[in-house]
Amino acid sequence: MRVAVLDDDAAQTEFVCQALGAAGHACHAFAKGGELVRQLRRQTFDLLVLDWNVPDMAGDEVLQWVRQSLSTRLPVLFMTSRSREVDIAQMLNAGADDYVVKPVSAPVLIARVNSLLRRAYQLHAPALKETFGAYEFDLKSRQASVSGRNVALTQKEFDLALLLFQHLSRPLSRAHILDVIWKQSDDIPSRTMDTHVSMLRSKLGLRPENGYRLTPIYGYGYRLERIEGDDA
């Protein structure tokens, strides 16, 4: 999962990112609230970890912006040195999903983050197969099939298709896709992702007549959505 961390303490962000990175998450650190908000306009994250007192735009203001401006319910963990009950209650009432007081150990931080992610995205123990209507993904053999017919996909195509179906109807930023599929590689040509999307659209038949639409979002990324019969 992609996690954005807002904290102007470099040592703290390094600690958080090391802990979450070791747990398998892609962590992105921000020292200013305004910069995080600018990036939230441009790319997707799965969870936010917010400190309160940061330059430019405080954590509570970022939280307010997130709840008022984003269409999806993005889980937010407040992690700050403020320990008064009134502060904790204020942030939880403002829309934070959880609140921890610094300092916090790595195991507790990871447990809190994973708990929020499970609640937000209904994550369960890894399944052997994932099915979306006529589309089935065998995670062990890494084989995709449509209406029982096997479709030959490369490893990256399989991973990208599964990511899109797992986030059906949710816009995914190019940065998000690069993080998850290409593991933050900086040397990926800009057309590589577009080529993979085009191949998926062709191989899996992701077209309105088949009940799905895979479309680019200009300057942002891609979205796979299910189309009802009347809209196809």
N, C-alpha and C positions, 0 to 999 in steps of 0.2 A: 504494500500500500504506500501511497505518496503522502508524506506528513510534512506540513509546513510548521516551523518553530519560530515564534516571535520572542526574542530576548536580546537585549543589548549587551549582555555579559558574554563575552566571547568564550570564556571557560565553561559557562553553563551550557551554551549551545553546542559546544564540542562534546560535552558529556552526554547531552540528550541525543545528539546525532550518532555518537558511537554506540550508545545503548540500543537505540532503535535500529541502527544499521546491522548490529549483531543479531537482532531479532528478525531480520529479513525485510525491513522497511526502507524505502528511499526517503531520506530526510533532507529538507531544504531549509536553511537558516536565514532569518531576516532580523536585522537590528532595528528597523524603523517600521512603525505601523503603516504608514502611508505607502511604503514600498510593497509591503505584503498585499495591501488592498489593490494596488496597481497590478500585481501579478495575478490576483484572484479574478481580475477582469479578463485576463489573457489566457489563463490555464487552470486546470482542475487539480484539486487535491482531495484526498480521502479523509483527512482529519487535520485539525489545527491544534497546536499547543501554544497558548498565549500567556505571556507575562503581562502584568498590569502596567507598571511604570516604564514605558519605553518612549524614546524621542519621536517627535513628529505627529504621532497619532497613538494615543494610549490603548492598551488592550481592551478596555471596556468599550471604547469607541469602535475598535475593529469588530468586536462582537456585535455591537449594534448594527454596524454596516452589513455584516454577514447575514444577520437575521432579516434585515429589511430588503436586501438587494439580491440575494441568491435564491433561485427558485427551488433548488434541492436542499434538503435538510443535511447540512454539513456538520458532523460531530465536532465539538469544541471542548478541549480540556484546558482549564485554567490552571497554570502552575506558577505560583507567586509566593513571595515572602509574607504577604498579608495574611494573618491568621485569625483576625477577629471574626466572631460569628456573624456580625452585621455585614462584613465584606463578603464572606462566603455566601450568605443568603442573597445578597445583592446580585452577585454574578449568576448564581443558579436561577434566580427569578428573571434575570435579563436574558436567559437562554443558553447559558453554559450547560454542558451535559455532565461535567464532573469538575472537581476542584481539589487540587493537592497543594500542600504548603511546603515550600523549600525549607531545608534540603530534603530530597527524596532519593531513595536508593534506586539503582538501575532495575532490580527485579520488580519493585513496586511500580515504577514508571511503566515498564513493559506490560505488566499485568493490567494496569489501568487503561493503557492505550489499546491493548488487544480486547479488553472487555467492551470498550466503546465501539471498536470496529465490528465486533460480533453483533452487538445490539443494532448498530446502524445498517449493516449489510447482511445480517442474518447468516453469518459465517458458521459453518459446522465442520465437523471432521471431514477431511478430504474424501470425496466420492470417487468411485471408479469410473463413473460416467456422468455426464451432464447432458440433459435433453431439453431442447427448446422447440416444441412442436415437432416438425418433421426433421429437425436438425439434431444430430446426436454426436457428442464428442467423447470418445473413449480415451480417458486420461492415461491409462496404463500403456496401451498400444499406440497412443497418439494418432488415432485414426478418426477421421470425420466421415459422417455419412448423412445423406439426405434421402428421406423416405426409404431407408434401408439400403440405399446404394452408396457404396464407398466412393469417396472423393479423394484423389491424390493431392495432398497439400504438403508443402515444405514445412519444416519445423517452425519457422517464423510465421508462415501463413496460418498454421494451426493455432499458435499462441495468439496471434492478432485476432483471428476469428472468434476464439473463445473469449478474449477480453471484450470484444464488441458485444457479444451476446450476453455476457455477464453484466454489462452496463447498458442493457437495452433501453433506448429512449433518452439516455443521458449523454450530453455532449462531452466528448473526450478531447482534451487539448493535445496538440502535437507533442508538447513536452511530456505529458502524461504517458502517451503511447511510447515515446522514446525511452522513458525511464523503465517501463515495465517490459517492453519487448526487446529493445536494444541495449538495456542496462546502462543508460546515460552515455553511450558512446558519442564522442564529439565528431568522429570522422564519417558519420553516416551521410551520404549525399542526400540533398533535399528531396530528390525525386524517388528515393528508395521507398519511403512510406507510401507515396502515391501509387507507385507501381504495385506494391503488395495489396493495397486496397482495391485497385483495379482487377487484379488477379482473383481476389476473393469474390468480388462482385460477379465475375464471369464463372468461376468454378462452382460456387455455391448457389448461383442464380438469385442473388440478393437484389431482386427487382420488384417493382410494385405488383406486377402480374403474379408473382409468387408470394405476395404478402409481406414483403420487406422492402425497406428503402435505406440504402447506405449512401449518405450524402456528405460532401465536404461542407464545412462551415468556414467561410472566407476569413482568413487571418487568424483562425483559431484551431480547428481540427476536424473531427469527423463525428457523425452520429448514425447509429443503426436503430431504426424504429420499425415497429410492427404496424402494418397497415390493415385496417378493417376492410371487409369486402367492398363496402360502398365507396371507399377512398382509393382503392387500388386502380 
